[in-house]
Amino acid sequence: MYLPVPSQPDCVSAWREAVRLVDAEPHHEAYNVVIDVQDPVSNANRQDSRVAVVDDFLSGCDKSVETVANTIFPASLYYRHGAPAFFDVFRDRVLNKVRRNERWSGYYFERMIDYPVPLGEPPNQLWDIVTRMKSEKVSALNKYELSLFDPVRDVDNSPYGGQCLSFMSFKIIPDTKRTLTLTAMYRNHFYVEKLLGNLIGLGRLMTFAGREAGLRVGALTVISTHAEIDLPNRGRRSDLAAMLAQFDQAAASLAACTPPSASSPDSVAAVSSVIP
């Protein structure tokens, strides 16, 4: 059982098509939804009117696209302090403020750089991967795995709460320009409140890894083992329908004034495209 979403040019288009397909399923939910984003960096901020529509809707529910994206990758810290310095800045200035309990802070980035182990120092999985990717001594193309699910802290009886992003697999495609791809697996996925911010955050994570390792940023694939069209703050279906209609209107206006050659899935990630 799976639901394939036709490959989309950017995160925003992928969000809309995934919402459309899952919403049409019984009970507005689906299993093993596969999303493919050709260019996960383009149009990934509020300057895109489609993102602004979703963000305004979520802001009315005390949510935001940017907040969700930052749980995966704190782009502003990276561009302000650089790597690896920004890891310590995150631990010292952010983590102490946002950590809710001993289980985790709600930031997936925490587990990427500070994964708990029984003995010794917690590994920085993300920096280890980037360091290996850029090393001339490492020839591996398919051994860059990053775990976020913690079998010690995450197993409980909560139907939805806690960690949802479980695992990530980076790959290097050895074409004329070595290209970085990413596959991310979610155990549970709220498509209205979380998916767009998740896609944007994952694209920013790829930009960081590609920039530091000297790799071109390629496609992002997301597998939602369970997905649902949620109603943030127990809102109404009519409110969601109105937001989607506004989104579609913004998308139509954008398409009408965008030359066909202006958007290309072959683009290389630019710093300016990930700054909110």
ChimeraX attribute file (.defattr): number of C-alpha atoms within 10 A of each C-alpha:
attribute: neighborCount
match mode: 1-to-1
recipient: residues
	/A:1	7
	/A:2	13
	/A:3	18
	/A:4	13
	/A:5	19
	/A:6	14
	/A:7	16
	/A:8	21
	/A:9	21
	/A:10	25
	/A:11	29
	/A:12	26
	/A:13	18
	/A:14	23
	/A:15	22
	/A:16	20
	/A:17	16
	/A:18	24
	/A:19	22
	/A:20	15
	/A:21	18
	/A:22	21
	/A:23	18
	/A:24	12
	/A:25	14
	/A:26	8
	/A:27	10
	/A:28	15
	/A:29	20
	/A:30	22
	/A:31	19
	/A:32	19
	/A:33	22
	/A:34	18
	/A:35	25
	/A:36	22
	/A:37	25
	/A:38	23
	/A:39	24
	/A:40	31
	/A:41	33
	/A:42	24
	/A:43	21
	/A:44	27
	/A:45	21
	/A:46	17
	/A:47	11
	/A:48	15
	/A:49	17
	/A:50	25
	/A:51	24
	/A:52	17
	/A:53	19
	/A:54	23
	/A:55	21
	/A:56	16
	/A:57	22
	/A:58	19
	/A:59	12
	/A:60	11
	/A:61	15
	/A:62	10
	/A:63	17
	/A:64	20
	/A:65	27
	/A:66	20
	/A:67	15
	/A:68	22
	/A:69	26
	/A:70	22
	/A:71	18
	/A:72	25
	/A:73	24
	/A:74	21
	/A:75	21
	/A:76	14
	/A:77	17
	/A:78	17
	/A:79	14
	/A:80	10
	/A:81	13
	/A:82	14
	/A:83	14
	/A:84	11
	/A:85	12
	/A:86	18
	/A:87	20
	/A:88	14
	/A:89	14
	/A:90	17
	/A:91	14
	/A:92	11
	/A:93	10
	/A:94	16
	/A:95	18
	/A:96	11
	/A:97	10
	/A:98	12
	/A:99	14
	/A:100	11
	/A:101	8
	/A:102	7
	/A:103	14
	/A:104	20
	/A:105	20
	/A:106	18
	/A:107	21
	/A:108	22
	/A:109	21
	/A:110	23
	/A:111	23
	/A:112	20
	/A:113	19
	/A:114	17
	/A:115	19
	/A:116	18
	/A:117	10
	/A:118	6
	/A:119	6
	/A:120	7
	/A:121	10
	/A:122	13
	/A:123	15
	/A:124	17
	/A:125	19
	/A:126	19
	/A:127	17
	/A:128	14
	/A:129	17
	/A:130	18
	/A:131	14
	/A:132	16
	/A:133	26
	/A:134	16
	/A:135	10
	/A:136	7
	/A:137	8
	/A:138	10
	/A:139	11
	/A:140	11
	/A:141	14
	/A:142	11
	/A:143	14
	/A:144	19
	/A:145	15
	/A:146	20
	/A:147	15
	/A:148	20
	/A:149	20
	/A:150	16
	/A:151	8
	/A:152	9
	/A:153	13
	/A:154	16
	/A:155	11
	/A:156	10
	/A:157	7
	/A:158	8
	/A:159	7
	/A:160	11
	/A:161	10
	/A:162	16
	/A:163	21
	/A:164	19
	/A:165	20
	/A:166	16
	/A:167	15
	/A:168	19
	/A:169	16
	/A:170	21
	/A:171	19
	/A:172	22
	/A:173	16
	/A:174	10
	/A:175	7
	/A:176	6
	/A:177	12
	/A:178	17
	/A:179	18
	/A:180	24
	/A:181	20
	/A:182	21
	/A:183	18
	/A:184	19
	/A:185	20
	/A:186	20
	/A:187	18
	/A:188	21
	/A:189	26
	/A:190	20
	/A:191	23
	/A:192	21
	/A:193	23
	/A:194	20
	/A:195	25
	/A:196	27
	/A:197	29
	/A:198	26
	/A:199	29
	/A:200	28
	/A:201	28
	/A:202	27
	/A:203	30
	/A:204	26
	/A:205	24
	/A:206	26
	/A:207	26
	/A:208	24
	/A:209	23
	/A:210	24
	/A:211	17
	/A:212	17
	/A:213	17
	/A:214	16
	/A:215	23
	/A:216	21
	/A:217	29
	/A:218	27
	/A:219	23
	/A:220	24
	/A:221	21
	/A:222	21
	/A:223	23
	/A:224	26
	/A:225	18
	/A:226	17
	/A:227	24
	/A:228	20
	/A:229	24
	/A:230	20
	/A:231	16
	/A:232	18
	/A:233	12
	/A:234	8
	/A:235	11
	/A:236	11
	/A:237	12
	/A:238	9
	/A:239	12
	/A:240	18
	/A:241	11
	/A:242	12
	/A:243	17
	/A:244	19
	/A:245	13
	/A:246	15
	/A:247	19
	/A:248	15
	/A:249	14
	/A:250	18
	/A:251	18
	/A:252	12
	/A:253	13
	/A:254	14
	/A:255	11
	/A:256	10
	/A:257	8
	/A:258	10
	/A:259	9
	/A:260	9
	/A:261	6
	/A:262	6
	/A:263	14
	/A:264	13
	/A:265	16
	/A:266	13
	/A:267	14
	/A:268	18
	/A:269	23
	/A:270	13
	/A:271	14
	/A:272	9
	/A:273	15
	/A:274	23
	/A:275	13
	/A:276	11
